Amino acid sequence: MTVITLGTVGYSETEPLDSEGRIFTSLLIMFGIFIFAYAFSVLSAYLVSKNINFNFKKRKMETTIQSFKGHTIVCGFGRNGSQAAARLKAYKKDFVVIEENSDAISSLEKEGMLYIIGNAIEDDTLIKAGIKNASHLITCLPHDTDNVFIVLTAKQLHPKLKVVSRASEESSVKKLKIAGADNIIMPDKIGGDHMASLVVTPDLVEFLDNLSISTASHMNIQEIILSRLPHIKSLEELNIKERTGCTVIGYKKGDGTYVINPDSNIPVDANGRIIVLGNHEQISRLNAVFDIL
């Protein structure tokens, strides 16, 4: 009778019920309805609250992204994109990742990174990522055709945007240049050159590798953007060595040319950049003194 009642089958009673049996059956029906209603309400509340939290989190993330100025947009969170995002995060740079793969989005949430769900080829997705206020865009999708389309779209929306693109084929480099990419990286080619260099000049490569490791026991390279220091006329005025312990190893002029190991009295311009070398502690002191990050 319990199975018949709760299953709402409704065929005849297995045996006649007395008044007490009918009261019990009535209570059983009401109890079953109550349990079903309660379970439905709990499930509905869970789904609604989850959806509300997701929408609230999404709106908060979009608001934060739209408030960015001079940030970086990373298209794709694969092997190259995740490394690029990790380095930007280590340098405390504002950035947003565009991704549509659910597994990659889960990784972004775990890492606490800002992201936009969508296809980076579409204008609306790039606009949601704040492309009009961005300073750089890194596109590292696995297919070169996608990267070409993204570069074309990004340059159309923001002509002054600096674009770094990944390329798999040598034939795609020229197309990406025509599309407007400022720098083109071929990971496979770089990897092969790096492995060969470890055979030819292992000590030099090991030293250069150590420059890219952000630990207290390794050396690091940092740059000083002189546009933030408009009143500086020469390297001597900065007094970098005495103030931070870092060593100046290069100077990039406003026209893009480099001066290796520049003299302290070399004149500098507001559009130039100074490249310095130091350990983790010295670089941290440099960031604090010149407010780089």
Buried (B, 14 or more C-beta within 10 A) or exposed (E): EEEBBBEEEEEEEEEEEEEEEEEBBEEBEEEBEEEEEEEEEEEEEEEEEEEEEEEEEEEEBBEEBEEBEEBBBBBBBBEBBBBBBEEBBEEEBBBBBBBBEEEBBEBBEEBEBBBBBBBBBBEEBBBBBBBEBBBBBBBBBEEBEBBBBBBBBBBEBBEEBBBBBBBBEEEBBEBBBEBBBBEBBBBEEEEEEEEEBBEEEEEEBEEBEEEEEEEEEEBBBBEBBBEEBEEBEEBEEBEBBEEBBBBBBBBBBEEEEEBEEBEEEBEBEBEBBBBBBBBBEBBBBBBEBBEBE
